[in-house]
């Protein structure tokens, strides 16, 4: 739960969501389109399904903390961009990251997704870096 608590702190106290910048050549619609690309969607869903298959190992406290992380990410993203779709994507990403941390699953793609956010970027298309 230490990693989950750290993630919640990054969202709530360190403003990781507010530090995200959208490159000038992208609109929110274009970001959402990039995330809907087949390659990105397939990889995202593969990781989601992996985590879902292990969620029965999560404690109630871990599950509750993952929910708090998702909610905090959604509220911060929505307040910033006023886009429920973009806020949902960001929230879902942080949910994956939180669940992987709770389950002790070290996945290179999830790690790269977190690195993208740490670098102030929304993971899109093949650009999970």
C-alpha positions in Angstrom: 0.0 0.0 0.0 3.0 2.3 0.3 3.2 2.6 -3.5 -0.5 3.3 -3.7 -0.3 5.9 -1.0 2.6 7.5 -2.8 0.5 7.6 -6.0 -2.4 9.2 -4.2 0.0 11.8 -2.8 1.4 12.5 -6.3 -2.2 13.2 -7.5 -3.5 15.0 -4.5 -0.4 16.9 -3.2 2.2 17.0 -6.0 -0.2 17.9 -8.8 1.0 15.3 -11.3 -2.3 15.7 -13.2 -1.9 19.5 -13.3 1.6 19.2 -14.6 0.4 17.3 -17.7 0.7 19.4 -20.8 -1.1 18.7 -24.1 1.2 19.3 -27.0 0.0 22.2 -29.2 -0.4 20.0 -32.2 -3.0 17.9 -30.4 -6.5 18.6 -29.4 -8.3 16.6 -26.8 -10.3 14.9 -29.5 -7.0 13.9 -31.2 -5.6 12.5 -28.0 -8.7 10.4 -27.5 -8.4 9.2 -31.1 -4.8 8.2 -30.6 -5.7 6.3 -27.4 -8.4 4.5 -29.4 -5.8 3.2 -31.9 -5.8 -0.6 -32.2 -2.3 -1.0 -30.8 -2.8 1.2 -27.8 -6.3 -0.2 -27.0 -5.1 -3.8 -27.3 -2.1 -3.3 -25.0 -4.2 -1.3 -22.5 -6.9 -4.1 -22.5 -4.3 -6.8 -22.1 -2.9 -5.2 -19.0 -6.4 -4.5 -17.7 -7.4 -8.1 -18.2 -4.2 -9.3 -16.5 -4.9 -7.1 -13.5 -8.6 -8.1 -13.3 -7.6 -11.8 -13.2 -5.6 -11.1 -10.0 -7.9 -8.7 -8.3 -9.2 -11.4 -5.9 -5.8 -11.1 -4.2 -6.4 -7.4 -3.3 -7.4 -6.5 0.2 -10.4 -4.3 0.7 -8.1 -1.5 1.9 -6.1 -1.8 -1.4 -9.2 -1.8 -3.5 -10.6 1.2 -1.6 -7.3 3.1 -2.1 -7.3 2.3 -5.9 -10.8 3.7 -6.0 -9.6 6.9 -4.2 -6.8 7.2 -6.7 -9.1 6.9 -9.7 -11.5 9.4 -8.2 -8.8 11.9 -7.4 -7.3 11.6 -10.9 -10.7 12.0 -12.5 -11.6 15.1 -10.5 -8.3 16.8 -11.1 -8.3 16.0 -14.8 -11.9 17.1 -15.3 -11.3 20.4 -13.4 -8.3 21.1 -15.7 -9.7 20.2 -19.1 -13.6 20.0 -18.6 -13.6 16.8 -20.7 -15.3 13.9 -19.1 -13.8 11.5 -21.7 -10.2 12.7 -21.2 -10.7 12.7 -17.4 -12.0 9.1 -17.6 -8.9 8.0 -19.6 -6.5 9.5 -17.1 -8.5 8.1 -14.2 -8.5 4.6 -15.8 -4.7 4.8 -16.4 -4.1 5.7 -12.8 -6.4 2.9 -11.8 -4.3 0.4 -13.7 -1.1 1.8 -12.2 -2.7 1.6 -8.7 -4.0 -1.9 -9.1 -0.6 -3.1 -10.4 1.1 -1.6 -7.4 -1.4 -3.2 -5.0 -0.9 -6.6 -6.7 2.9 -6.3 -6.9 2.7 -6.7 -10.7 5.7 -5.1 -12.4 4.7 -4.6 -16.0 7.0 -2.7 -18.4 4.1 -1.1 -20.2 2.4 0.1 -17.0 5.8 1.4 -15.8 6.2 3.3 -19.1 2.7 4.7 -18.8 3.6 6.0 -15.3 6.8 7.5 -16.7 4.8 9.3 -19.4 2.7 10.9 -16.7 5.8 11.7 -14.6 7.2 13.4 -17.7 4.0 15.5 -18.0 2.5 13.6 -21.0 -0.7 11.7 -21.6 0.2 8.3 -23.0 -1.2 8.1 -26.6 -0.9 5.8 -29.6 2.4 4.0 -29.6 4.0 6.8 -27.4 4.0 5.1 -24.1 7.4 6.3 -23.1 
